[in-house]
Amino acid sequence: MSSTKITELLSYLDNQPQPHIVMDKNYTIIGANTAYSSQYSDGKRLVGRHCYEVSHHFDRPCDQAGESCPLKHSNKTGRPQRVLHLHQTPRGEEHVDVELTPIHDSNGELIYFVEMMQTIRNAGATSSSQGMVGRSPTFNNMLGLIERVAPSEASVLLLGESGTGKELVSQAIHNASNRANKPYVVVDCSGLTESLFESELFGYEKGAFTGATQRKQGLIESASGGTLFLDEVGDIPLNLQVKLLRLLETGTYRRVGGVEPLRADFRLVAATHRDLKKMVEQETFRKDLYYRISTFPIHVPSLAERCEDIPLLSAALLERISPKRKLKLHPETIAKLQVRNYAGNIRELRNILERASLMTDGDTVMPEQLEIDKENPNQVTNLPHQVIIPLEQAEKQYLQWAEANCQGDRRMLARMLGISERTLYRKLQE
């Protein structure tokens, strides 16, 4: 591609509202538009520097530092790539949705790459962030799926253990959708009887039954134009599932006691902690309904799957619990929190921290203030063993456990362990 065409490309990108950079095959930035410079630049000259240096402060390409590298993959396949990365920005570390497009010359040879970036506003990588908080690979993978599906009208099914924050994920999908300015309505499906299900969801006409003194708007009507979140959809009894299926397939419903069909207009997000596939096999959940609501399933990870997020989550939760006190967590407190099994996931972690904040007189939460050992002295933790063994053997087993359970890159693991990357590599090789 001639220098004239490069100049034309950079001039075109400079008029785009989204941040863009242009790179060559060696990761070198050859141009950045005004939007990128204003949102992501560190104040230094960008042209001539490597993209991984600017975005990550790495001294080597992303794929060599535990991140997926869209440029490397696109260079290999010749196709566009989209990934979610943690970038260093003037505002601190942020989740950024990256879309990379390869540029070919007149002979079809791949020569340049255009990268467009957009900061994710529904999640953060710092303790002061609002909404969802995390930086682990499993969290970032979930976040990437949210960003892909949110702008569409596809039905989303959130799968995960209780207490993992599925309602928060649902809210994030709504906020990132084209329906963000419309209502977001939550329906708790657990324990709904047939009469409650119909009257709450569909509403009822005046005189439909004893006590119906006036027309009531149902939750479907309340969600018109917006998002309807069906929480614990796996708890809906079989006889009620057919009513939900009919609503989803026809897009119409009737109020209880009504005759006129009404048009439903909502985007469906459902969630459950149950294994719906197994329930379909056992014929306790309708197969046709399952396929209707699971167009785009998203796994919401448990704390055990994102243990490296526990320090960040704990700090963020503590800040939300006691915003005026500015409490800190002692390093031993964080270590104690990280080796615990959380049956209730984030909900349980929040309860522990809220109680600890009430037991703290100063500004630092000490390990003894957690009181988690008093709940169940025989509790099995995430430690790899519960018997005394030689220290050298314990260290080896602990490192193996840490690497297996904390699914981040080794750079992050070294930082969590408080040792250098080189020391971690040496110990793992041993």
Buried (B, 14 or more C-beta within 10 A) or exposed (E): BEEEEBEEBBEEBBEEEEBBBBBEBEBBBBBBBBBBBEBBBBEEEBEEBBBBBBBBEBEEBBBEBBBBBBBBBBBEEEEBBBBBBBBBBEEEBBBBBBBBBBBEEEEEEBEBBBBBBBBBBBBBBBBEBEBBBBBBBBBBBBBBBBBBBBEBEEBBBBBBBBBBBBBBBBBBBBBBBEBEEBBBBBBEBEEBEEEEBBBBBBBBBEEBEEEBEEBBEBBBBBBBEBBBBBBBBBBBEEEBBEBBBEBBEEEEBBBBBBEEEBEBBBBBBBBBBBEBBEBBEEEBBBEEBBEBBBBBBBBBBBBBBBBBBBBBBBBBBBBBBBEEEEBBBBEEBBBBBBBBEBBBBBEBBBEBBBBBBEEBEEEEBBBBBBEBEEEEEEEEEBEBEEEEEEEEEBEBBBBEBBBEBBBBBBEBBBBBBEEEBEEBEEBBEE
